[in-house]
Amino acid sequence: MSSDGLRGGTALARFFLREVVGEGDRVVDATCGNGHDTLLLAELVGPDGKVWGFDIQGEAIAATATLLEGAGFRERVELLHAGHEQLDKFVSGPVVAVVFNLGYLPGGEKGCVTSPRNTVAALAQGIKLLAPGGRICIVLYTGHPGGGEEAESVESWAAGLSPKEFHVWGCRQMNRSAGAPYLIMIEKAY
Ligand SMILES: C[S@@+](CC[C@H](N)C(=O)[O-])C[C@H]1O[C@@H](n2cnc3c(N)ncnc32)[C@H](O)[C@@H]1O
């Protein structure tokens, strides 16, 4: 865990991921961005594991590749310059984790954001690939144009999942503003 402890949705997502991802596992980063989640996943799966990383921006794929190379983990990750709505074309399950960090690339083009349709399409594919006990972590942002609509779509899709098959959690940090990023975590039941 970082020195920020459990500050914010991203830190809580990483806490949930660390519990289930281990050496030799197969996992997905559905939104690589600057590569921080991809790097964590590559570290957790070790040399015998596999990470698939998706982003539609070449800039994000390049930043992620640089970060991985610096850590010596590049060969653990298949980077895909493609939309996560094509997840099941590239990824073969079972996977123990899928990570979504929605919104725009920090420091990048703010007009290039994740969309309700593609995010929900990728989530629907992701739950089919999930191993029993596997988790999907989704960090949601409502502060940018379209972010609120995307969050509503994801919440409504996730709330409709069978409680016998999936455990769905919505996690907000109560002592931050109502608009702060928050986490939805979906665990596939055993
Ligand atoms: C908030 S950033 C991710 C941050 C990243 N997890 C990190 O640690 O730096 C969201 C990313 O989603 C990407 N994105 C937008 N639509 C996408 C799609 N359909 N498939 C994959 N990535 C997408 C954007 O290009 C952007 O880089």
The ligand as an SDF file (V2000), in Angstrom:
LIG
                    3D

 27 29  0  0  0  0  0  0  0  0999 V2000
   -8.3090    7.4840  -15.7810 C   0  0  0  0  0  0  0  0  0  0  0  0
   -7.3600    6.9040  -17.1470 S   0  0  0  0  0  0  0  0  0  0  0  0
   -6.6570    5.4200  -16.4730 C   0  0  0  0  0  0  0  0  0  0  0  0
   -5.5890    5.6720  -15.4460 C   0  0  0  0  0  0  0  0  0  0  0  0
   -4.6740    4.4700  -15.2270 C   0  0  0  0  0  0  0  0  0  0  0  0
   -5.3490    3.3730  -14.6010 N   0  0  0  0  0  0  0  0  0  0  0  0
   -3.4120    4.8180  -14.4450 C   0  0  0  0  0  0  0  0  0  0  0  0
   -3.0970    4.1470  -13.4800 O   0  0  0  0  0  0  0  0  0  0  0  0
   -2.7390    5.7670  -14.8600 O   0  0  0  0  0  0  0  0  0  0  0  0
   -8.5850    6.2890  -18.2730 C   0  0  0  0  0  0  0  0  0  0  0  0
   -8.0110    5.7380  -19.5570 C   0  0  0  0  0  0  0  0  0  0  0  0
   -9.0610    5.0530  -20.2460 O   0  0  0  0  0  0  0  0  0  0  0  0
   -8.7640    5.1130  -21.6190 C   0  0  0  0  0  0  0  0  0  0  0  0
   -9.9400    4.7270  -22.4130 N   0  0  0  0  0  0  0  0  0  0  0  0
  -10.9940    5.4690  -22.8180 C   0  0  0  0  0  0  0  0  0  0  0  0
  -11.8650    4.7080  -23.5120 N   0  0  0  0  0  0  0  0  0  0  0  0
  -11.3320    3.4380  -23.5500 C   0  0  0  0  0  0  0  0  0  0  0  0
  -11.7510    2.2130  -24.1400 C   0  0  0  0  0  0  0  0  0  0  0  0
  -12.8960    2.1060  -24.8180 N   0  0  0  0  0  0  0  0  0  0  0  0
  -10.9540    1.1290  -23.9780 N   0  0  0  0  0  0  0  0  0  0  0  0
   -9.7770    1.2220  -23.3010 C   0  0  0  0  0  0  0  0  0  0  0  0
   -9.3280    2.3780  -22.7280 N   0  0  0  0  0  0  0  0  0  0  0  0
  -10.1070    3.4710  -22.8510 C   0  0  0  0  0  0  0  0  0  0  0  0
   -8.2980    6.5490  -21.8130 C   0  0  0  0  0  0  0  0  0  0  0  0
   -7.5460    6.6730  -23.0010 O   0  0  0  0  0  0  0  0  0  0  0  0
   -7.4710    6.7650  -20.5280 C   0  0  0  0  0  0  0  0  0  0  0  0
   -6.1100    6.5510  -20.7690 O   0  0  0  0  0  0  0  0  0  0  0  0
  1  2  1  0
  2  3  1  0
  2 10  1  0
  3  4  1  0
  4  5  1  0
  5  6  1  0
  5  7  1  0
  7  8  2  0
  7  9  1  0
 10 11  1  0
 11 12  1  0
 11 26  1  0
 12 13  1  0
 13 14  1  0
 13 24  1  0
 14 15  1  0
 14 23  1  0
 15 16  2  0
 16 17  1  0
 17 18  1  0
 17 23  2  0
 18 19  1  0
 18 20  2  0
 20 21  1  0
 21 22  2  0
 22 23  1  0
 24 25  1  0
 24 26  1  0
 26 27  1  0
M  CHG  2   2   1   9  -1
M  END
$$$$
